[in-house]
Amino acid sequence: MPMIQKRTLKDGSARWKAVIRRKGVPKRSRTFRTRAQAAAWAKRAEVRILDGRAPADPGEERRTVNDVIDEYMQRVLPGFGPRDRRKRLTHLKWWSDRLGEVRLVTLRRAMVGDALRALERGESPSGKPAAAATRNRYLATLRHAFSFAMKDLEWIPTNPLSRMGTREPRGRVRFLEEPERDRLLEACRESRSSRLYPIVLLAIATGARQGELLGLRWRDIDFERGVAVLHHTKNRERRAVPLEGEALSVLKELAQVRRIDSDRVFANGKGRVTFPRQAWTKALEGAELENFRFHDLRHTAASYLAMSGATLAEIAELSAGGLRCV
């Protein structure tokens, strides 16, 4: 049975030391700020000893945040998509510079809080003050790395960053009134880019994100059922969205003049899939729309759904990106 010892420091605070002694295995001990943490570590360590997985390396007490980051980068990071991987790599390199040499046994939430405040002051890769949402993304990456260290590596008994975060201000919400929508669609129809109108129309009709639409392939569209399958979703779950009326008709027209050298629905003249940003900006100017972004078309889709009498569950389903494929 592990032994838990309490020690009172000069300032009156307590520390809890977990000690494990078993025949044939070097004595193992670790000190924590709470009894619960000490008991959790002792339980995990004892299970590893019984399973024959107890490390004989007494140097494990010297493991650092960099050790966690290195293991995470080698074993977990490759499983993410390119874009997500680049973002997480930026976060991890920043944390490595800030806290990399800190030993796991001495890491405190206050240290992480100080680092987040440095981000807020502008000590970030971009050199600009990081908003609350950005700071939470940095924290989420490090939290996931520590979760990996706890569950997979079993280097720590608990995740010290759990339930830690920065309160974010309420998000900006902008959606198109009916006259604005009509002006925007008309400007998109008149655009020199033949892809702009279908992309904008589908965004309004389905609530799909820009990346989800650009990722569409012809094999993802079932014209008979009136359904498009989205693979490149934000949460990496395959989902489907319904296609009706003008949106379905426009896709059928595109299918008749599709490129034979590409299966991408919105490939440009060179066969590449890029968003027609210049045409989009010009269409916004022609429609006399200010303070409007492509992502706001999702808000527009949700608002139209609400006005049509949809339930909260249906609106939430749209906000998640569509109907989940079964």
Phi, psi and omega in degrees: 000135177291152179249132179250121182245136178262137177229130180261126181278172182297329181277005178093349179283160184251150172231146183241125182250123177263130182234132179236124177237121177219145182297133178085358181232132179304145178301137180237139179208154178203146184251140183226167180279337180230156178294324181298319179294319180296318180294321180295316178296317181298320179297314179296315182297320181293321177298319180294325178294314181296327179276358181078020183250013182285124179289138179271002184277107179291349181283359180298338177294343183264005179298143185243174175300324178298325178297318178295314181298318180298313180296319180297317181295326181279323191252337184249315186305321180300343182281351180268162176291163184306314183293314180295322180297319179295318180296313181296324178296319176300315179298312184296320178296323179293316179296323179298319178293327184277311190233009188304323184273358180286131178288145182301323184287345180250357181294134179234151179301328180298325178295318179293320178298320177297320180295319179295324177292329175295321175300318181296329180281350179110006179275064183236169179304327181277345183080005181250151177302133182271132178291167182302319180297320179294317179298323178293328178292319177300314181295320181298322178296314180293323178298320179294323177296320179288328175297320175297318179295328180281311188277319185264314181275335183058041178272336181226148183283329181219163178272113184292348183257005180298141179062019178257135181184174180248133179293129181260142177293159179299136185291157178285134179235122179220130176220162186276130167287163184303315178298322178295318178301314181297319179294320180293314180297322178294318178296324179291323178299322183277356182294150176290340178277117180287347182270338189296310183300312178300321181295312182294317180299316180294324178298318179290321185285330187245339185076012180288152178283163181301312181296326178293321180289317181293337179277356182296137172244158182299328179289348179276353185251124176255100184291327182293316180276341183072051183221140173241132180265128179258122180259323186270062183270164184297320181263013174062027174252135180289132181222165179233148178234145180284148176239127181218166171050229185299322181299316179292320181296318180296320179294322177297321178295319178297322182298331181286337180241024183296154177288141180274346182259009179209139178263008178280133182295319186247036175292143179275190183298339179261007179083007180263156179251102177224153178281131180286075189294318180297318179295323179296314180298318179294323179294322177298319179294318180295328179274357179059045178256131178241154177054047181227135180238161181301322181299336179293345176294333175294318177297322179297315179299318180293322181292322178294323179295319180295318181292338180277358178094016180293153178282165177299324180296320180292321178293320178297323179296319177295316181298331179284348176119001178134196181266131183291135178285142178253000000 
